[in-house]
């Protein structure tokens, strides 16, 4: 059994003095390209990673659901609720993610009257606050488990909507649906190409091994919070730009129309990032379909520059991560995730990972910044039930 799965099982035994009867997991995600385009009806290209959140479960004889956690950075505690008294309000910290997801699942499909509650323990190797979607991993592992355990019959896309509803209404973060789709639809050695307006999902082969490449994550250890970190202000600017242009979302906007609209400088720059980022996603997909991830380096760099200058969600540490990894010979790099901290990613030659990681560490030390955490990630399968044996 993988270490994170064993951690969940062991944590369950300690918390409940019993054996779990089912086991589930969901990956974190890296967004290769397509940032802040999801809630604007645009295109994104994330993939699941081989760092996962696991959940061990045992059914109860009543209607109570109880969660405990072995998540890094969180004290071991229990949150619980009755299936007959679920609500999205009054939930705090990690309890909002787990109980909020159970509540959201009950709004998508009626929880059967005979449904029993359960005890559950979560463990994870997805870094929290690093822009690798630790929250969507939690929401998705809960959603896929309750769907099967209670026979709700929800599709993977409907489960993604459950996770988004929990994030928006229970957690209070106005995020789009990209993270949940990425976590639920991920596939080994492939990215998830999502049209966020029409909710069409396609798997795009990455061929990392075949091209001798790897994806390196540089976690700056600057934790971010979407609910309070400026995310809502960026979304409001995008909505204002779309309204001024007379389009349903910035997916339908064009750069000439935007630049001719006479909007204020800040709103123009926010919208320009989204419009140009959509084009970069499409160009990246075309390059991958042609068979070589090494052709996307310039697109990743242009994406980072747009997020730094137009959307203004990068930080000095993220900028240094990109600059230092490129100076060390990376193919391309960009910050990833919602911004205001978190992680950058780089496409590198697989045989250059160690010297590149050393160069990044040296650059951070020279700048007087805390040492970042660097690690490679492998595109991994999406949320699933695991073998408990």
C-alpha positions as CSV (number, residue, x, y, z in Angstrom):
1,X,0.0,0.0,0.0
2,X,1.3,3.5,-0.9
3,X,2.5,5.5,2.1
4,X,-0.3,8.1,2.0
5,X,-2.9,5.3,1.9
6,X,-1.3,3.6,4.8
7,X,-1.2,6.9,6.7
8,X,-4.9,7.3,6.2
9,X,-5.6,3.8,7.4
10,X,-3.3,4.1,10.4
11,X,-4.8,7.5,11.3
12,X,-8.3,6.0,11.2
13,X,-7.3,3.2,13.5
14,X,-5.9,5.7,16.0
15,X,-8.9,8.0,15.8
16,X,-11.7,5.5,15.9
17,X,-10.1,2.3,17.3
18,X,-11.6,0.4,14.5
19,X,-10.7,-0.9,11.0
20,X,-11.9,1.1,7.9
21,X,-14.0,-0.7,5.3
22,X,-13.2,1.4,2.3
23,X,-10.3,3.5,1.0
24,X,-10.3,6.4,-1.5
25,X,-7.8,8.8,-3.0
26,X,-7.6,11.8,-5.3
27,X,-4.5,13.6,-6.7
28,X,-3.5,17.2,-6.4
29,X,-3.1,19.0,-9.6
30,X,-0.6,21.2,-11.5
31,X,-2.0,23.6,-14.0
32,X,0.3,23.4,-17.0
33,X,-1.2,26.6,-18.5
34,X,-4.5,28.5,-18.4
35,X,-4.7,30.6,-15.2
36,X,-7.9,32.5,-14.1
37,X,-9.5,31.6,-17.4
38,X,-11.8,29.0,-15.9
39,X,-14.3,31.3,-14.2
40,X,-14.2,33.4,-17.4
41,X,-15.5,30.5,-19.5
42,X,-12.2,29.9,-21.1
43,X,-9.7,27.1,-21.6
44,X,-7.4,25.3,-19.1
45,X,-4.8,22.5,-19.3
46,X,-4.1,21.0,-15.8
47,X,-3.0,17.5,-14.9
48,X,-3.3,15.3,-11.8
49,X,-0.1,14.6,-9.9
50,X,1.4,11.7,-8.0
51,X,0.9,13.5,-4.6
52,X,-2.5,12.4,-3.3
53,X,-5.1,12.9,-0.6
54,X,-6.4,9.6,0.9
55,X,-9.5,8.9,2.9
56,X,-10.2,5.8,5.0
57,X,-13.9,5.2,5.7
58,X,-16.1,3.0,7.9
59,X,-19.8,3.0,7.7
60,X,-21.9,3.8,10.8
61,X,-25.3,2.6,11.9
62,X,-26.7,6.1,12.3
63,X,-26.9,9.3,10.2
64,X,-23.8,11.0,11.6
65,X,-20.7,11.7,9.4
66,X,-17.4,12.3,11.3
67,X,-14.1,13.4,9.8
68,X,-10.7,13.5,11.4
69,X,-7.5,14.5,9.7
70,X,-3.9,13.7,9.6
71,X,-3.3,16.6,7.2
72,X,0.1,18.5,7.5
73,X,-0.3,21.8,9.4
74,X,-3.6,20.8,10.9
75,X,-4.1,19.5,14.5
76,X,-5.9,16.2,14.8
77,X,-9.5,17.0,15.5
78,X,-12.9,15.7,14.6
79,X,-15.7,17.5,12.8
80,X,-19.1,16.0,12.5
81,X,-22.7,16.6,11.4
82,X,-26.0,14.8,10.9
83,X,-27.1,14.0,7.4
84,X,-30.5,15.4,8.5
85,X,-29.0,18.8,9.5
86,X,-26.4,19.7,6.8
87,X,-25.9,23.3,5.9
88,X,-23.1,25.4,4.2
89,X,-23.0,28.0,6.9
90,X,-21.0,28.1,10.1
91,X,-18.3,25.8,8.8
92,X,-14.7,26.7,9.4
93,X,-11.2,25.7,8.4
94,X,-10.9,22.2,6.8
95,X,-14.4,21.2,8.1
96,X,-15.9,23.5,5.5
97,X,-14.3,21.4,2.7
98,X,-15.4,18.0,4.0
99,X,-18.8,18.8,5.4
100,X,-19.4,21.4,2.7
101,X,-18.8,18.7,0.1
102,X,-21.3,16.3,1.8
103,X,-23.8,19.1,1.9
104,X,-23.2,19.9,-1.8
105,X,-23.6,16.3,-2.8
106,X,-27.0,16.2,-1.1
107,X,-28.1,19.2,-3.2
108,X,-27.0,17.5,-6.4
109,X,-28.8,14.2,-5.6
110,X,-31.1,13.4,-2.8
111,X,-29.4,11.5,-0.1
112,X,-31.5,8.3,0.4
113,X,-33.5,8.1,3.7
114,X,-31.8,4.8,4.4
115,X,-28.3,6.2,3.9
116,X,-26.0,5.6,6.8
117,X,-23.3,8.0,8.0
118,X,-19.6,7.2,8.3
119,X,-16.4,7.8,10.1
120,X,-13.5,9.0,7.9
121,X,-9.8,10.0,8.3
122,X,-7.9,12.1,5.7
123,X,-4.2,12.0,5.0
124,X,-2.3,13.8,2.2
125,X,1.0,14.4,0.5
126,X,-0.4,17.4,-1.4
127,X,1.2,20.5,0.0
128,X,-1.4,22.9,1.5
129,X,-1.4,26.5,0.2
130,X,1.1,25.8,-2.6
131,X,-1.3,26.2,-5.6
132,X,-1.4,22.4,-6.2
133,X,-5.1,22.2,-5.3
134,X,-5.1,20.5,-2.0
135,X,-8.6,21.7,-1.5
136,X,-10.0,20.1,-4.7
137,X,-8.3,16.8,-3.8
138,X,-10.1,16.8,-0.5
139,X,-13.5,17.8,-2.0
140,X,-13.1,15.2,-4.8
141,X,-12.1,12.3,-2.6
142,X,-15.2,13.0,-0.4
143,X,-17.5,13.5,-3.3
144,X,-16.5,10.3,-5.1
145,X,-16.8,8.3,-1.9
146,X,-20.2,9.5,-0.9
147,X,-21.5,9.1,-4.5
148,X,-20.6,5.4,-4.4
149,X,-21.4,4.7,-0.8
150,X,-24.9,6.2,-1.0
151,X,-25.6,5.2,-4.6
152,X,-26.2,8.8,-5.7
153,X,-25.4,8.0,-9.4
154,X,-23.6,11.3,-10.2
155,X,-21.3,11.6,-13.2
156,X,-17.7,12.8,-12.8
157,X,-18.7,16.1,-14.2
158,X,-21.5,16.4,-11.7
159,X,-19.1,15.5,-8.9
160,X,-16.8,18.3,-10.1
161,X,-19.8,20.7,-9.7
162,X,-20.3,19.3,-6.2
163,X,-16.8,20.2,-5.3
164,X,-17.1,23.7,-6.9
165,X,-20.3,24.3,-5.0
166,X,-18.6,23.4,-1.7
167,X,-15.7,25.7,-2.5
168,X,-17.9,28.6,-3.5
169,X,-20.6,28.4,-0.9
170,X,-19.2,26.5,2.1
171,X,-15.6,27.7,1.9
172,X,-16.4,31.1,0.4
173,X,-13.8,31.1,-2.4
174,X,-15.2,32.2,-5.8
175,X,-13.2,29.7,-7.8
176,X,-14.1,28.0,-11.1
177,X,-14.5,24.3,-11.9
178,X,-11.0,23.6,-13.3
179,X,-9.4,22.1,-10.1
180,X,-12.2,19.6,-9.5
181,X,-12.4,18.5,-13.2
182,X,-8.6,18.1,-13.2
183,X,-8.7,15.9,-10.1
184,X,-11.6,13.8,-11.2
185,X,-10.7,13.4,-14.9
186,X,-6.9,13.0,-14.6
187,X,-5.0,10.2,-16.5
188,X,-1.5,8.9,-16.4
189,X,1.0,10.9,-18.6
190,X,-1.8,13.2,-19.8
191,X,-3.3,16.6,-19.3
192,X,-7.0,17.5,-19.0
193,X,-8.0,20.0,-21.7
194,X,-11.2,21.6,-20.4
195,X,-13.5,24.1,-22.2
196,X,-14.9,25.8,-19.1
197,X,-17.8,27.4,-21.0
198,X,-19.2,24.2,-22.6
199,X,-17.7,21.8,-20.0
200,X,-16.1,19.6,-22.7
201,X,-13.2,17.5,-21.4
202,X,-10.5,15.9,-23.5
203,X,-7.4,14.0,-22.5
204,X,-4.1,15.3,-24.1
205,X,-1.0,13.1,-24.0
206,X,2.0,14.8,-22.5
207,X,4.6,12.1,-23.4
208,X,7.0,13.3,-20.7
209,X,9.0,10.0,-20.6
210,X,9.1,9.7,-24.4
211,X,10.6,13.2,-24.7
212,X,13.0,12.9,-21.8
213,X,11.3,15.6,-19.9
214,X,10.0,16.2,-16.3
215,X,7.8,18.7,-14.6
216,X,9.6,20.4,-11.6
217,X,7.5,22.1,-8.9
218,X,9.1,24.9,-7.0
219,X,7.1,25.5,-3.9
220,X,8.1,28.9,-2.6
221,X,6.4,28.1,0.8
222,X,4.5,31.4,0.5
223,X,1.0,30.2,1.5
224,X,-1.9,31.8,-0.2
225,X,-5.6,32.0,0.5
226,X,-8.1,32.4,-2.4
227,X,-10.9,33.7,-0.2
228,X,-8.8,36.6,1.0
229,X,-5.9,36.9,-1.3
230,X,-7.2,39.2,-4.0
231,X,-8.9,36.4,-6.0
232,X,-12.4,37.9,-5.7
233,X,-11.1,41.4,-6.8
234,X,-9.6,39.8,-10.0
235,X,-12.8,38.0,-10.7
236,X,-14.8,41.2,-10.3
237,X,-12.6,43.0,-12.7
238,X,-13.1,40.3,-15.3
239,X,-16.8,40.4,-14.9
240,X,-16.8,44.2,-15.2
241,X,-14.8,44.0,-18.5
242,X,-17.1,41.4,-20.0
243,X,-20.2,43.6,-19.1
244,X,-18.5,46.6,-20.7
245,X,-17.8,44.7,-23.8
246,X,-21.3,43.3,-24.0
247,X,-20.3,39.6,-23.9
248,X,-21.4,36.8,-21.5
249,X,-17.8,36.2,-20.5
250,X,-14.2,37.1,-21.5
251,X,-14.2,33.8,-23.5
252,X,-16.1,35.7,-26.2
253,X,-13.9,38.8,-26.0
254,X,-11.3,39.7,-28.6
255,X,-8.1,41.6,-28.0
256,X,-8.9,44.4,-30.6
257,X,-12.3,44.9,-29.1
258,X,-10.9,45.1,-25.6
259,X,-8.2,47.6,-26.5
260,X,-10.7,49.8,-28.3
261,X,-13.2,49.7,-25.4
262,X,-11.7,52.6,-23.5
263,X,-11.8,50.8,-20.1
264,X,-9.5,51.9,-17.3
265,X,-5.9,50.6,-17.3
266,X,-6.3,48.1,-14.5
267,X,-9.5,46.5,-15.9
268,X,-8.0,46.4,-19.4
269,X,-4.9,44.6,-18.2
270,X,-6.9,42.1,-16.1
271,X,-9.0,41.2,-19.1
272,X,-6.0,41.2,-21.5
273,X,-4.4,38.5,-19.4
274,X,-7.5,36.3,-19.8
275,X,-8.0,36.9,-23.5
276,X,-4.3,36.2,-24.3
277,X,-4.1,33.3,-21.9
278,X,-6.9,31.5,-23.7
279,X,-4.9,31.7,-26.9
280,X,-1.8,30.4,-25.2
281,X,-3.8,27.3,-23.9
282,X,-4.9,26.6,-27.5
283,X,-1.4,27.0,-28.8
284,X,-0.1,24.6,-26.1
285,X,-2.6,22.0,-26.9
286,X,-1.7,22.2,-30.6
287,X,2.0,21.8,-29.7
288,X,1.3,18.7,-27.5
289,X,-0.9,17.1,-30.2
290,X,2.1,17.5,-32.5
291,X,4.0,15.4,-30.0
292,X,6.6,17.5,-28.2
293,X,6.2,19.3,-24.8
294,X,9.6,21.0,-25.5
295,X,7.7,23.3,-27.9
296,X,5.6,24.9,-25.1
297,X,8.5,26.7,-23.2
298,X,7.9,30.1,-24.7
299,X,4.2,29.9,-24.0
300,X,4.8,29.1,-20.4
301,X,7.1,32.1,-20.0
302,X,4.6,34.4,-21.7
303,X,1.9,33.1,-19.4
304,X,4.0,34.0,-16.4
305,X,4.8,37.5,-17.7
306,X,1.0,38.1,-18.2
307,X,0.2,37.0,-14.7
308,X,3.0,39.1,-13.3
309,X,2.3,42.3,-15.3
310,X,-1.3,42.3,-16.3
311,X,-3.1,40.2,-13.7
312,X,-0.6,41.1,-10.9
313,X,-0.8,37.9,-9.0
314,X,2.8,36.8,-8.9
315,X,5.2,37.6,-6.0
316,X,9.0,38.3,-5.9
317,X,9.6,34.7,-4.8
318,X,7.5,33.3,-7.7
319,X,9.3,35.6,-10.1
320,X,12.7,34.5,-8.7
321,X,11.7,30.8,-9.0
322,X,10.9,31.3,-12.7
323,X,14.0,33.4,-13.4
324,X,16.4,31.1,-11.6
325,X,15.0,27.9,-13.2
326,X,15.3,29.4,-16.6
327,X,18.9,30.6,-15.9
328,X,19.7,27.0,-15.0
329,X,18.5,25.6,-18.3
330,X,14.8,24.9,-18.0
331,X,12.7,24.6,-21.2
332,X,9.9,26.8,-19.8
333,X,8.4,28.0,-16.5
334,X,5.6,29.9,-14.9
335,X,3.8,30.4,-11.6
336,X,0.9,28.0,-11.3
337,X,-2.4,28.2,-9.3
338,X,-4.4,31.2,-8.1
339,X,-1.4,33.3,-7.3
340,X,-0.4,35.5,-4.3
341,X,2.1,32.9,-3.3
342,X,2.3,29.1,-3.8
343,X,4.3,27.4,-6.5
344,X,5.9,27.7,-9.9
345,X,6.4,24.9,-12.4
346,X,9.1,24.2,-14.9
347,X,9.4,21.8,-17.8
348,X,13.0,20.5,-17.7
349,X,15.2,17.8,-19.1
350,X,14.8,14.8,-16.8
351,X,18.5,14.3,-16.5
352,X,18.9,18.0,-15.3
353,X,16.6,17.9,-12.4
354,X,19.2,17.8,-9.6
355,X,21.5,20.6,-10.8
356,X,18.5,22.8,-11.6
357,X,17.1,22.3,-8.2
358,X,20.5,23.1,-6.6
359,X,20.7,26.3,-8.7
360,X,17.2,27.4,-7.5
361,X,18.1,26.8,-3.9
362,X,21.3,28.9,-4.3
363,X,19.3,31.7,-6.0
364,X,16.8,31.8,-3.1
365,X,19.7,31.8,-0.5
366,X,21.4,34.6,-2.3
367,X,18.2,36.6,-2.2
368,X,17.8,36.0,1.5
369,X,14.5,34.1,1.0
370,X,13.5,30.9,2.8
371,X,14.6,27.7,0.9
372,X,11.9,26.5,-1.5
373,X,10.8,22.9,-1.7
374,X,11.5,21.5,-5.2
375,X,10.2,18.1,-6.4
376,X,9.1,16.5,-9.7
377,X,5.6,15.4,-10.3
378,X,4.3,12.7,-12.5
379,X,0.9,13.0,-14.3
380,X,-1.3,10.6,-12.4
381,X,-4.8,9.1,-12.5
382,X,-7.8,10.9,-11.0
383,X,-9.9,10.3,-7.9
384,X,-10.6,6.6,-7.4
385,X,-11.5,3.8,-4.9
386,X,-8.4,2.0,-3.6
387,X,-7.7,-1.6,-2.7
388,X,-7.8,-1.8,1.1
389,X,-6.0,-5.2,1.2
